[in-house]
Amino acid sequence: MSGKKRKGGNKTQPDSYINLVTALINLVLAVILLYEKLKS
């Protein structure tokens, strides 16, 4: 385990931030679709 990975401190890389936001949006959409399917 090398300690050089966190050189930027608390800065989040733009790519990983975009991936996180996309994953959250996908999760919300999946929950909404599941709820609609179970409701009908």
C-alpha positions as CSV (number, residue, x, y, z in Angstrom):
1,M,0.0,0.0,0.0
2,S,1.7,3.2,-1.2
3,G,0.6,6.5,0.3
4,K,1.2,8.4,-2.9
5,K,-2.4,8.0,-4.2
6,R,-3.8,10.8,-2.0
7,K,-1.4,13.5,-2.9
8,G,-4.2,16.0,-3.7
9,G,-5.7,15.7,-0.3
10,N,-9.4,16.0,-0.3
11,K,-9.7,16.9,-4.0
12,T,-12.0,14.6,-6.0
13,Q,-11.0,13.8,-9.6
14,P,-13.6,15.1,-12.1
15,D,-14.0,11.7,-13.7
16,S,-14.8,9.9,-10.4
17,Y,-17.1,12.7,-9.4
18,I,-19.1,12.4,-12.7
19,N,-19.2,8.6,-12.2
20,L,-20.5,9.0,-8.7
21,V,-23.3,11.4,-9.9
22,T,-24.2,9.1,-12.8
23,A,-24.4,6.1,-10.4
24,L,-26.7,8.1,-8.0
25,I,-29.0,9.1,-10.9
26,N,-29.1,5.5,-12.1
27,L,-29.9,4.3,-8.6
28,V,-32.8,6.9,-8.2
29,L,-34.2,6.0,-11.6
30,A,-34.1,2.3,-10.8
31,V,-35.9,2.8,-7.5
32,I,-38.6,4.9,-9.3
33,L,-39.1,2.3,-12.0
34,L,-39.3,-0.5,-9.4
35,Y,-41.8,1.5,-7.4
36,E,-44.0,2.2,-10.5
37,K,-43.8,-1.5,-11.4
38,L,-44.8,-2.7,-8.0
39,K,-47.6,-0.1,-7.7
40,S,-49.4,-1.3,-10.9
